[in-house]
């Protein structure tokens, strides 16, 4: 067997039954398996969209597939067994196989097929035997025109994507310029673009995102770009109000509805926001009985005060927000499915800060300017500090970044905020988290604040020097210290020694 053709003919000529009858079953089984593999490989070879052209180590043509025949206009039976040298200059322009035989290295060239006039990229790869001699050349043929068409199509698609992204950025930026939002990351531009599209449609919107991502600011952005922008926008945190009071806060009550209420009653948020927008933050915290009443209000456009018998029409656009998985709450029977689908007309998800890294530095600069203006300082961030801010995951998102910048402006000793300042702040933040467990961000930051005040007092001994070093008024420092002491009941005996001087 000198080549693949010989193997194929030999394989087909063998009679398996004859071999078995001679008592060599193992050989017959092995040959059957080899034939099966060969047939599968042959099918793959023939059906490939790429052209294949195979020669032996001397350039004799062993096999070509259908794709090569179609591309070149040359039938296999015309050339099988011939040397590729007989094709060069007659049927093809150059032979990559011959170049590979001469050099012993893989070769890629541009080739022209004279019969069809088509051009192709030919990549020839040598196959070596155990002695290091070339036993076979496998050439892969890619149609030049097809590659160019794909390249042009890819270029066109990329241009469309860039055009689409630029259009999104332009539309979003037009509205961003009228708001307090600062956006630099493509993912956030997508979010703002979606908010821009729904802003003037007066549909209910559900904003989802982790704590501190800026859900209230996005709700305000939607309101400011809506048809209701000249009307009132009210914000109610459903998780910050007692479950016993949330119904009256939303829908109001009539006089005599309950003990301790105003004699004339009081309107709720829906009545006050009539004609405008009502932002319901932490909607997942709404009690089940109030969820049912909210659903009716959204559907019927009317409210019933607590204790009243007659409904009252209201025209309010509702924007809801949550950091919880409402769908999971629905499955666990913690949130009404009908209310979920009524709120979720348009869903906008704000990506966490760690997934929009390009927003970190612009936001840091924005907060730095605000707090420099507020505290009459001129603090700056070093280049390495910017890098560290970008590398941090920001579990508290934009709110955590804002609080971190504020604290560094207040507490850094030099005008240039260094990496050491950030590492100190970051390590203290994590220490506090470990010490106090799973608490909300506000409580964590307040405890850190009290710890800073105590440490600075221990260092400078008097409240006057401590206040000066922190850049705050001494009365403000004293008032803040008392509030934090009472709230967390920490032992501040040493810190209280000089309270009488204020």
C-alpha positions in Angstrom: 0.0 0.0 0.0 1.8 3.1 -1.2 -1.0 5.6 -0.6 -4.5 6.2 0.6 -6.0 4.9 -2.7 -4.2 1.6 -2.3 -5.5 1.2 1.3 -9.0 2.0 0.2 -8.9 -0.6 -2.6 -7.2 -3.2 -0.4 -9.8 -2.6 2.4 -12.7 -3.1 0.1 -11.2 -6.2 -1.5 -10.9 -8.2 1.7 -13.6 -10.7 2.5 -14.3 -10.6 6.3 -16.3 -13.8 6.2 -13.4 -15.5 4.6 -11.0 -14.2 7.3 -13.3 -15.4 10.1 -13.7 -18.8 8.5 -9.9 -19.1 8.7 -10.0 -18.6 12.4 -8.5 -15.1 12.7 -11.5 -13.3 14.3 -9.4 -10.8 16.1 -7.8 -9.6 12.9 -11.3 -9.4 11.2 -12.7 -7.4 14.1 -9.8 -5.0 14.0 -10.2 -4.6 10.3 -13.9 -4.0 10.6 -13.2 -1.2 13.2 -10.6 0.3 10.9 -13.0 0.3 8.0 -15.7 2.0 10.1 -13.3 4.7 11.2 -12.0 5.2 7.6 -15.5 5.6 6.3 -16.4 8.1 8.9 -13.3 10.1 8.2 -13.9 9.9 4.5 -17.4 11.3 5.0 -16.1 14.2 7.0 -13.4 14.8 4.4 -15.8 14.8 1.5 -18.5 16.9 3.2 -16.1 19.6 4.4 -16.8 23.1 3.1 -13.1 23.7 2.9 -11.2 22.2 0.0 -8.7 19.5 0.7 -5.8 18.4 -1.5 -3.5 15.6 -0.3 -0.2 14.4 -1.9 2.5 12.0 -0.8 6.0 13.1 0.1 7.1 13.3 -3.5 4.1 15.3 -4.7 1.9 12.5 -6.1 -1.8 13.4 -5.7 -3.6 11.0 -3.4 -7.0 12.5 -2.8 -9.1 15.6 -3.2 -12.6 16.3 -1.9 -15.8 17.8 -3.6 -15.2 21.3 -2.3 -11.8 21.4 -4.0 -13.3 20.1 -7.3 -16.0 22.7 -7.2 -13.5 25.5 -6.4 -10.9 24.5 -9.0 -13.1 23.0 -11.7 -10.8 20.0 -11.7 -12.2 16.5 -11.2 -10.4 14.1 -9.0 -10.2 11.4 -11.6 -8.3 13.7 -13.9 -5.4 14.2 -11.5 -5.3 11.3 -9.0 -1.9 9.5 -9.2 -0.3 12.5 -11.1 2.4 14.6 -9.7 1.4 18.1 -8.6 4.2 19.5 -10.8 2.0 18.6 -13.8 -0.7 21.0 -12.6 1.5 24.0 -11.8 1.4 26.6 -14.6 -1.4 24.7 -16.4 -4.3 24.3 -14.0 -3.0 26.2 -11.1 -0.7 29.2 -10.7 1.6 27.9 -7.9 1.7 24.8 -5.7 2.1 25.2 -2.0 2.6 21.5 -1.7 5.9 21.7 -3.8 7.1 24.6 -1.7 6.4 22.6 1.5 8.2 19.5 0.1 11.3 21.7 -0.7 11.3 23.6 2.6 9.9 21.0 5.0 7.8 23.7 6.6 4.1 24.7 6.5 3.4 27.2 3.8 0.4 29.5 3.0 0.1 31.1 -0.5 -2.5 32.8 -2.6 -3.4 30.5 -5.6 -5.3 31.0 -8.8 -7.4 28.2 -10.4 -7.2 28.8 -14.2 -10.4 26.9 -15.1 -12.7 28.8 -12.8 -10.7 32.0 -12.4 -11.2 31.8 -8.6 -8.5 32.6 -6.1 -7.9 30.8 -2.8 -5.6 30.7 0.2 -3.8 27.4 0.2 -2.2 26.2 3.5 0.0 23.1 3.1 1.2 21.2 6.2 3.8 18.4 6.0 3.2 15.0 7.8 6.5 13.2 8.8 7.1 9.5 9.3 9.1 8.0 12.1 12.4 8.6 10.3 11.7 12.3 9.9 10.9 12.1 6.2 7.8 13.8 4.7 5.2 11.1 4.0 2.3 13.3 3.1 1.3 16.9 2.4 -2.2 18.0 3.5 -3.4 21.2 1.9 -6.4 23.2 3.1 -8.0 25.4 0.5 -10.0 28.5 1.5 -11.9 30.4 -1.1 -10.4 34.0 -1.4 -13.7 35.6 -2.3 -15.5 33.9 0.5 -12.9 35.1 3.0 -13.1 38.6 1.6 -16.9 38.6 1.7 -16.8 37.4 5.4 -14.2 40.1 6.2 -16.4 42.8 4.6 -19.4 41.5 6.4 -17.6 41.5 9.7 -16.3 45.0 9.1 -19.9 46.1 8.2 -21.3 44.5 11.4 -18.6 46.1 13.5 -19.4 49.5 12.0 -23.1 48.9 12.7 -22.3 48.0 16.3 -20.1 51.2 16.7 -22.9 53.2 15.1 -25.5 51.7 17.4 -23.3 52.3 20.5 -22.7 55.9 19.4 -26.4 56.5 18.8 -27.2 55.1 22.2 -24.5 57.3 23.7 -25.8 60.4 21.9 -29.4 59.9 22.8 -28.6 59.0 26.4 -26.2 61.9 26.8 -28.8 64.4 25.6 -30.9 63.5 28.6 -28.0 62.9 31.0 -26.9 66.5 30.5 -30.2 67.6 32.0 -29.7 65.3 35.1 -27.2 64.7 37.9 -26.1 61.4 36.4 -22.5 60.8 35.4 -22.0 58.0 32.9 -18.9 56.9 31.1 -19.2 53.1 30.9 -21.0 51.4 27.8 -23.1 49.2 30.1 -24.5 52.2 31.9 -25.1 54.0 28.6 -27.3 51.0 27.7 -29.2 51.4 30.9 -29.7 55.1 30.4 -30.7 54.5 26.8 -33.4 52.1 27.9 -34.6 54.6 30.6 -34.7 57.3 27.9 -36.9 55.2 25.7 -39.5 54.6 28.4 -39.3 58.0 30.1 -42.0 59.7 28.0 -44.2 56.6 27.6 -45.9 56.9 31.0 -45.6 53.2 31.7 -44.9 51.6 35.0 -41.2 50.8 35.5 -39.4 48.4 37.7 -35.8 49.2 38.5 -33.6 46.4 39.9 -30.1 46.6 41.2 -27.9 46.1 44.2 -27.9 48.4 47.1 -26.1 51.7 46.4 -26.2 51.5 42.5 -28.3 54.6 42.2 -31.9 53.4 41.7 -33.5 56.6 43.0 -31.3 58.8 40.8 -32.4 56.7 37.7 -36.0 57.1 38.8 -35.5 60.8 39.0 -33.9 60.7 35.6 -37.0 59.0 34.1 -39.2 61.6 35.8 -37.2 64.5 34.6 -37.4 63.2 31.0 -41.1 62.4 31.2 -44.3 64.3 30.3 -44.8 64.8 34.1 -41.4 66.6 34.6 -43.2 69.8 35.7 -45.2 68.0 38.3 -44.2 66.6 41.7 -42.1 63.5 42.2 -42.4 61.8 45.6 -40.1 59.1 47.0 -41.2 56.5 49.6 -38.9 53.8 51.0 -41.3 50.9 51.7 -38.7 49.3 53.9 -38.2 52.3 56.2 -41.8 52.6 57.4 -43.6 50.4 59.9 -45.8 47.8 58.3 -48.6 49.1 60.4 -48.3 52.6 58.9 -47.4 51.9 55.3 -51.0 51.7 54.2 -51.9 55.1 55.6 -48.7 56.6 54.2 -49.6 55.4 50.7 -53.4 55.9 50.6 -54.1 58.3 53.5 -56.9 58.1 56.0 -60.2 59.9 56.9 -60.9 61.6 60.2 -61.8 59.1 63.0 -60.3 56.2 61.1 -58.1 55.3 64.1 -57.1 56.7 67.5 -54.4 59.4 67.4 -55.1 60.4 63.8 -55.8 63.9 62.7 -59.5 64.9 63.0 -59.7 65.9 59.4 -57.7 62.9 58.2 -54.7 63.1 55.9 -53.9 62.5 52.2 -51.4 59.7 51.3 -48.6 59.8 48.9 -50.8 58.8 46.0 -53.1 61.8 46.5 -50.2 64.2 47.0 -48.4 62.9 43.9 -51.5 63.2 41.7 -50.5 64.3 38.2 -46.8 63.4 39.0 -44.6 60.4 39.8 -44.4 58.2 42.8 -41.1 56.3 43.4 -41.6 53.3 45.6 -38.2 52.1 46.7 -37.7 48.6 48.3 -41.0 47.5 46.9 -40.2 44.0 48.0 -40.7 45.0 51.6 -44.4 45.9 51.1 -46.7 43.8 53.3 -48.9 41.3 51.5 -52.2 43.1 52.3 -50.9 46.4 51.1 -49.7 44.8 47.9 -53.3 43.9 47.0 -54.4 47.5 47.5 -51.5 48.8 45.5 -52.5 46.4 42.6 -56.0 47.8 42.6 -54.7 51.3 42.5 -52.5 50.6 39.5 -55.3 48.9 37.7 -58.2 51.2 38.5 -56.3 54.5 38.8 -58.1 55.2 42.1 -57.4 55.0 45.8 -59.5 54.5 48.9 -58.3 56.2 52.1 -58.2 54.1 55.2 -61.6 54.3 56.8 -63.3 55.7 53.7 -66.1 54.1 51.7 -65.7 55.9 48.4 -62.8 55.7 46.0 -61.0 58.7 44.6 -59.4 58.9 41.2 -55.7 59.6 41.0 -53.3 60.0 38.0 -49.9 58.9 39.2 -47.1 57.2 37.4 -45.4 54.6 39.6 -41.7 53.7 39.4 -40.7 50.9 41.7 -37.3 49.7 42.7 -35.8 46.7 44.6 -32.6 45.0 45.3 -34.3 41.7 45.9 -35.3 38.9 43.4 -39.0 39.5 43.1 -39.5 36.5 40.9 -38.1 34.3 43.6 -40.3 36.0 46.2 -43.3 35.2 44.0 -42.3 31.5 43.9 -41.9 31.6 47.7 -45.4 33.2 48.1 -43.8 36.4 49.6 -44.9 38.7 46.8 -48.0 38.7 44.7 -47.5 37.4 41.2 -50.2 39.7 39.7 -48.6 42.8 41.3 -45.2 41.7 40.0 -46.3 41.5 36.4 -48.2 44.8 36.8 -45.1 46.6 38.0 -42.8 44.8 35.6 -44.1 46.5 32.4 -40.6 47.8 31.7 -37.7 46.3 33.6 -34.4 48.2 33.9 -31.5 46.7 35.7 -28.6 48.9 36.9 -25.3 47.0 36.8 -23.2 47.1 39.9 -20.2 49.3 40.0 -17.7 46.4 39.7 -19.2 45.6 36.3 -18.9 49.2 35.0 -15.3 50.0 35.8 -15.1 52.9 33.5 -17.5 54.9 35.7 -15.3 54.6 38.8 -12.7 57.3 38.1 -15.2 59.9 36.8 -17.4 59.3 39.8 -14.4 59.5 42.2 -13.5 62.9 40.6 -17.1 64.1 40.9 -17.3 63.2 44.6 -13.8 64.6 45.2 -14.8 68.0 43.8 -18.1 68.0 45.8 -16.4 67.3 49.1 -13.5 69.6 48.4 -16.0 72.4 47.9 -18.0 71.3 51.0 -15.0 71.1 53.4 -13.0 73.9 51.8 -10.1 71.6 51.0 -7.9 70.9 48.0 -7.4 67.1 48.2 -6.3 65.1 45.1 -5.9 61.4 44.3 -2.6 60.0 43.3 -2.3 58.0 40.0 -1.9 54.8 42.0 -4.9 55.7 44.1 -7.0 55.8 41.0 -5.7 52.4 40.0 -6.6 50.9 43.4 -10.1 52.4 43.2 -10.6 50.7 39.9 -9.3 47.3 41.1 -11.6 47.3 44.2 -15.0 45.4 43.9 -17.1 48.0 45.6 -19.7 45.8 47.3 -21.6 48.9 48.4 -21.4 50.3 44.8 -21.6 54.0 44.1 -22.8 54.8 47.7 -19.7 53.1 49.1 -17.4 55.0 46.6 -19.0 58.3 47.6 -18.6 57.6 51.4 -15.0 56.4 50.9 -14.0 59.6 49.0 -15.7 61.7 51.7 -13.9 60.0 54.5 -10.5 60.2 52.7 -11.0 63.9 52.1 -11.8 64.5 55.8 -9.2 62.2 57.3 -6.1 62.2 54.9 -3.2 64.2 56.4 -1.8 65.3 53.0 -3.4 67.1 50.1 -2.6 64.1 47.9 -4.6 61.1 48.9 -2.2 58.1 48.7 -2.6 54.4 48.3 -1.8 54.0 52.0 -4.8 56.2 52.8 -7.1 54.0 50.7 -5.6 50.7 52.1 -6.1 52.0 55.6 -9.7 52.9 54.8 -10.4 49.6 53.1 -8.8 47.5 55.9 -10.8 49.3 58.6 -14.0 48.9 56.6 -13.5 45.1 56.4 -12.5 44.9 60.1 -15.8 46.7 61.0 -17.7 44.3 58.8 -16.2 41.3 60.5 -16.8 42.7 64.0 -20.5 43.7 63.5 -21.7 41.1 61.1 -24.4 41.5 58.6 -25.7 45.1 59.1 -26.7 47.8 56.7 -24.2 50.1 55.2 -25.2 53.2 57.1 -24.6 51.5 60.5 -21.2 50.2 59.3 -20.1 53.7 58.2 -21.3 55.3 61.4 -19.3 52.9 63.5 -16.2 53.6 61.4 -16.8 57.3 61.8 -17.0 57.0 65.6 -13.8 54.9 65.6 -12.0 57.6 63.6 -13.1 60.3 65.9 -12.0 58.4 68.9 -8.6 57.6 67.4 -8.0 61.2 66.4 -8.9 62.4 69.9 -6.5 60.0 71.5 -3.8 61.3 69.2 -4.5 65.1 69.6 -5.8 65.0 73.2 -8.3 67.9 72.8 -11.6 68.2 71.0 -10.4 71.5 69.5 -7.3 70.0 67.9 -9.3 66.9 66.8 -12.0 69.1 65.1 -9.3 71.2 63.4 -7.5 68.1 62.1 -10.8 66.6 60.8 -11.7 69.9 59.2 -15.1 70.2 61.1 -16.6 72.6 63.5 -16.0 71.8 67.2 -19.7 72.0 68.0 -20.5 69.7 65.0 -17.9 67.2 66.2 -19.4 67.3 69.7 -22.9 66.9 68.6 -22.0 64.1 66.2 -20.0 62.3 68.9 -22.9 62.4 71.3 -25.3 61.0 68.7 -23.0 58.1 67.8 -22.2 57.3 71.5 -25.9 57.1 72.4 -26.7 55.0 69.3 -24.0 52.4 69.7 -23.4 52.6 73.5 -19.7 52.3 73.2 -17.3 52.9 76.0 -16.0 56.4 75.3 -14.9 57.3 78.9 -11.5 58.7 77.8 -13.2 60.6 75.0 -15.6 62.3 77.4 -13.0 63.8 79.7 -13.0 67.2 78.1 -16.7 67.5 77.1 -17.2 70.3 79.6 -15.1 72.6 77.6 -17.8 72.9 74.9 
